[in-house]
Amino acid sequence: GNELSLIPGLDLANHQEGSNNTCSIGVVSQDGGIEEVDESTELTPDQEPEAVLSAGRDHAPGEQVFIDYDGGVGFRLAWEMLYTYGFVPGEQMEEVLAHGGRPVHFTGVLPTDPLTRQKHALFEALGAGENAAEGTWVDVRPVVAECRRMAPLLRMAHLSEEDGELAQELAEWRAEPRMTWAQLQKPLGPSNEGKVATQVLEACSEALADLPSAEELGKAAAPPQGEEDVQRVRERLAARVLLGERVALEACMGVWNASQPAE
């Protein structure tokens, strides 16, 4: 399952970003090796899943063995690392902010949309869940590609008859799902993209309004100047998470402000 668990032995491995040692759940295969398994794996009665720590290189006797708690893929935000493991990655502030980000919900196709049935049908044809067209959560990060990850859904949400042939094909149930989705990866036109930008900017602005100021967070997140009590440590880590959220949201707004047509 996805429950948090302590695994004796494996829990002794500390975090080091970029470590090529790995941990997984596996079973012994017929050739004596380790075969990684997940929830979908069908096991034989004699197979018992075990936690496996695999070395990515040779280690000297007595050398500490690290693993990358993020799995080396960079998908966990600072708040998630703090919640799950009790720390925020990074020593320098630049490193801390690189892990910053905030989940933001973006509303998709509205029930009042004249093309709502066609749009929902298109998402289902693509293999998405029946409610996928209604909206999505996006981890907004200070990375351009991540700041635009919600764009295809929002372009579909704002697609209307003024967007020309693509909207007409959809209205007449002639739109081929994969080709349509491919077209949505790029701006459809100034009007549609302007609506998308407005929605993203409003969502990010709303999220920013919930956060303390950058100045306040910067002071609270500053490195310690001596010993700290437990409460101060918690306040500093929380401030680093929130500062990372603020930087990510502002970066996303910068990306979408830059895409707005000049007035």
ChimeraX attribute file (.defattr): number of C-alpha atoms within 10 A of each C-alpha:
attribute: neighborCount
match mode: 1-to-1
recipient: residues
	/A:1	6
	/A:2	5
	/A:3	5
	/A:4	7
	/A:5	8
	/A:6	8
	/A:7	10
	/A:8	8
	/A:9	10
	/A:10	14
	/A:11	9
	/A:12	12
	/A:13	16
	/A:14	12
	/A:15	15
	/A:16	17
	/A:17	15
	/A:18	15
	/A:19	18
	/A:20	16
	/A:21	18
	/A:22	16
	/A:23	18
	/A:24	18
	/A:25	14
	/A:26	19
	/A:27	20
	/A:28	14
	/A:29	11
	/A:30	8
	/A:31	7
	/A:32	8
	/A:33	10
	/A:34	16
	/A:35	15
	/A:36	17
	/A:37	15
	/A:38	11
	/A:39	7
	/A:40	6
	/A:41	8
	/A:42	9
	/A:43	11
	/A:44	7
	/A:45	6
	/A:46	7
	/A:47	12
	/A:48	10
	/A:49	16
	/A:50	15
	/A:51	15
	/A:52	17
	/A:53	18
	/A:54	14
	/A:55	15
	/A:56	11
	/A:57	9
	/A:58	7
	/A:59	10
	/A:60	8
	/A:61	6
	/A:62	6
	/A:63	8
	/A:64	10
	/A:65	17
	/A:66	19
	/A:67	24
	/A:68	19
	/A:69	22
	/A:70	18
	/A:71	17
	/A:72	16
	/A:73	9
	/A:74	13
	/A:75	11
	/A:76	18
	/A:77	24
	/A:78	27
	/A:79	24
	/A:80	19
	/A:81	17
	/A:82	17
	/A:83	10
	/A:84	12
	/A:85	11
	/A:86	12
	/A:87	17
	/A:88	23
	/A:89	26
	/A:90	15
	/A:91	9
	/A:92	10
	/A:93	16
	/A:94	11
	/A:95	12
	/A:96	19
	/A:97	25
	/A:98	19
	/A:99	25
	/A:100	29
	/A:101	28
	/A:102	26
	/A:103	15
	/A:104	18
	/A:105	17
	/A:106	19
	/A:107	18
	/A:108	19
	/A:109	24
	/A:110	14
	/A:111	10
	/A:112	7
	/A:113	14
	/A:114	13
	/A:115	23
	/A:116	17
	/A:117	14
	/A:118	18
	/A:119	23
	/A:120	18
	/A:121	18
	/A:122	22
	/A:123	20
	/A:124	16
	/A:125	14
	/A:126	12
	/A:127	10
	/A:128	13
	/A:129	11
	/A:130	12
	/A:131	13
	/A:132	15
	/A:133	23
	/A:134	18
	/A:135	17
	/A:136	17
	/A:137	12
	/A:138	17
	/A:139	22
	/A:140	28
	/A:141	26
	/A:142	26
	/A:143	14
	/A:144	14
	/A:145	12
	/A:146	16
	/A:147	22
	/A:148	17
	/A:149	14
	/A:150	24
	/A:151	20
	/A:152	18
	/A:153	24
	/A:154	26
	/A:155	26
	/A:156	24
	/A:157	23
	/A:158	20
	/A:159	25
	/A:160	18
	/A:161	15
	/A:162	12
	/A:163	15
	/A:164	12
	/A:165	11
	/A:166	19
	/A:167	19
	/A:168	16
	/A:169	15
	/A:170	22
	/A:171	18
	/A:172	10
	/A:173	15
	/A:174	12
	/A:175	19
	/A:176	14
	/A:177	17
	/A:178	13
	/A:179	9
	/A:180	16
	/A:181	18
	/A:182	10
	/A:183	15
	/A:184	18
	/A:185	15
	/A:186	12
	/A:187	15
	/A:188	17
	/A:189	12
	/A:190	13
	/A:191	15
	/A:192	19
	/A:193	22
	/A:194	19
	/A:195	17
	/A:196	25
	/A:197	23
	/A:198	14
	/A:199	17
	/A:200	25
	/A:201	20
	/A:202	14
	/A:203	17
	/A:204	22
	/A:205	14
	/A:206	13
	/A:207	17
	/A:208	19
	/A:209	10
	/A:210	9
	/A:211	14
	/A:212	14
	/A:213	13
	/A:214	15
	/A:215	10
	/A:216	12
	/A:217	21
	/A:218	17
	/A:219	12
	/A:220	19
	/A:221	21
	/A:222	14
	/A:223	14
	/A:224	11
	/A:225	6
	/A:226	5
	/A:227	8
	/A:228	11
	/A:229	7
	/A:230	8
	/A:231	8
	/A:232	13
	/A:233	17
	/A:234	15
	/A:235	14
	/A:236	21
	/A:237	23
	/A:238	20
	/A:239	21
	/A:240	27
	/A:241	28
	/A:242	26
	/A:243	27
	/A:244	28
	/A:245	28
	/A:246	28
	/A:247	21
	/A:248	27
	/A:249	29
	/A:250	18
	/A:251	19
	/A:252	24
	/A:253	22
	/A:254	15
	/A:255	19
	/A:256	20
	/A:257	16
	/A:258	11
	/A:259	13
	/A:260	15
	/A:261	10
	/A:262	6
	/A:263	3
